[in-house]
Amino acid sequence: MVSGAVTVNNSVGLHARPATFFIQRANSFKSSIWVEKDERRVNAKSLLGVLSLGIVKGTDINIIADGVDEDEAVKTLVGIIESNFSE
């Protein structure tokens, strides 16, 4: 199991388009992946789950992955958030 902490800094947070892009990338990995905010953990491959966290600009989150490609999954998803979803 691997995790990475990151702060969401894009203007709208993890809503609608950014969340959809994030989830599509999460679904490209075989590992189980979760997003954690304030002790609450949801499936990173679920749009409703991610949106239910209410992640806005300035929110600190953890991305956790467990599986065969866990390192690559965390690195990629943290990178997407750090680049403000510009990939």
C-alpha positions as CSV (number, residue, x, y, z in Angstrom):
1,M,0.0,0.0,0.0
2,V,1.3,3.4,-1.0
3,S,0.0,6.9,-0.2
4,G,0.7,10.5,-1.2
5,A,-0.4,13.7,0.3
6,V,-1.3,16.7,-2.0
7,T,-3.1,20.0,-1.7
8,V,-5.8,20.8,-4.4
9,N,-5.0,24.3,-5.7
10,N,-7.1,24.6,-8.9
11,S,-9.9,27.2,-8.7
12,V,-12.9,24.9,-8.6
13,G,-11.3,22.1,-6.5
14,L,-12.2,18.5,-7.4
15,H,-15.6,19.2,-9.0
16,A,-17.3,18.2,-12.3
17,R,-14.7,18.2,-15.1
18,P,-11.5,17.9,-12.9
19,A,-13.1,15.1,-11.0
20,T,-14.2,13.3,-14.1
21,F,-10.6,13.6,-15.5
22,F,-9.2,12.4,-12.2
23,I,-11.5,9.4,-12.1
24,Q,-10.8,8.4,-15.7
25,R,-7.1,8.3,-14.9
26,A,-7.7,6.4,-11.7
27,N,-9.7,3.8,-13.6
28,S,-6.7,3.2,-15.9
29,F,-4.9,1.5,-13.0
30,K,-5.5,-2.1,-11.8
31,S,-4.8,-1.1,-8.1
32,S,-7.6,-0.2,-5.7
33,I,-7.3,3.5,-5.2
34,W,-8.9,5.8,-2.5
35,V,-9.1,9.5,-1.8
36,E,-9.0,10.4,1.8
37,K,-10.0,13.8,3.3
38,D,-10.4,14.4,7.1
39,E,-10.4,10.7,8.0
40,R,-13.1,9.9,5.3
41,R,-12.0,7.6,2.6
42,V,-13.8,7.0,-0.8
43,N,-13.2,5.0,-3.9
44,A,-11.1,7.2,-6.3
45,K,-12.8,5.4,-9.2
46,S,-16.3,6.6,-8.2
47,L,-17.5,10.0,-9.3
48,L,-20.2,10.2,-6.6
49,G,-17.7,9.1,-3.9
50,V,-15.1,11.8,-4.9
51,L,-17.7,14.5,-5.3
52,S,-19.2,13.6,-1.9
53,L,-15.9,14.7,-0.2
54,G,-16.6,18.3,-1.2
55,I,-12.9,19.0,-2.1
56,V,-12.4,22.7,-2.7
57,K,-9.4,24.8,-3.5
58,G,-6.8,24.6,-0.6
59,T,-8.0,21.2,0.6
60,D,-5.4,18.7,1.7
61,I,-6.1,15.1,0.6
62,N,-4.3,11.7,0.6
63,I,-4.3,9.4,-2.4
64,I,-3.9,5.7,-1.4
65,A,-3.4,2.8,-3.7
66,D,-3.0,-0.9,-3.1
67,G,-2.1,-3.3,-6.0
68,V,0.3,-4.2,-8.7
69,D,0.7,-0.7,-10.1
70,E,0.2,1.2,-6.8
71,D,3.4,3.3,-7.1
72,E,2.6,4.5,-10.6
73,A,-1.0,5.2,-9.6
74,V,-0.2,7.4,-6.7
75,K,2.6,9.2,-8.6
76,T,0.3,9.9,-11.6
77,L,-2.7,11.0,-9.6
78,V,-0.7,13.3,-7.3
79,G,1.0,14.7,-10.4
80,I,-2.4,15.5,-12.0
81,I,-3.5,17.4,-8.9
82,E,-0.2,19.3,-8.6
83,S,-0.4,20.3,-12.2
84,N,-3.9,21.7,-11.6
85,F,-5.4,19.0,-14.0
86,S,-3.5,20.3,-17.0
87,E,-2.7,16.8,-18.4
